Amino acid sequence: MGQDGRVLIVRATRKLLDLVGPPDIEPADEDTTELGPWYATVLPWRPRVALLVSETTLLPILTPLTPAASWPTRIAAAVAPVLDAHGVPISFIENEVRQMDDRRLATTASRSIVGVMNDYVGLAKAHRDHGDELSLLDLSLRLSRTPFRPLYNRNVSPDRELAAMTGPG
């Protein structure tokens, strides 16, 4: 665990782990971020892109993967602008980024979240194939409006789930 007890757990697919490094989670490690562990996979685009999905809100974040070896150190820098674009309060963003200073890689543990990631990969591909010239940030924001069954009895879509969790910006 991090020296101050804060740690981010990233549960990555085998394809992504092959690029960024092996799992390094310890049995005592527990995620301390408000948005919970993040799941991640790689999109085989050129240049390569990683997809992060918050276990708690199902919020998607697309981020450049290259160079893959340093990608885990860039996660917080990818999360912050997406949270800001969603109108999340700066105090929440700053706290979340602090919690991401120390990271652990692990294998995926929820087939449901992996299914959500696969849905996002298909939707992102459809946007690209349709000719939508969106930045990764804009595509992340668009995908976040997608309704998902695990959120139906709460806030329906990740953007609304995030807003309910973080309050007004």
Secondary structure, DSSP 8 states (H G I E B T S, - for coil): --TTS--EEEEE-HHHHHHH------TT-----TT--EEEEEE--SS-EEEEEETTT--EEEEE--SGGGGGGGHHHHHHHHHHHTT--HHHHHHHHHHTSSEEEEE---HHHHHHHHHHHHHHHHHHHTT----HHHHHHHHTT---GGGTTTTSSHHHHHHHHH---
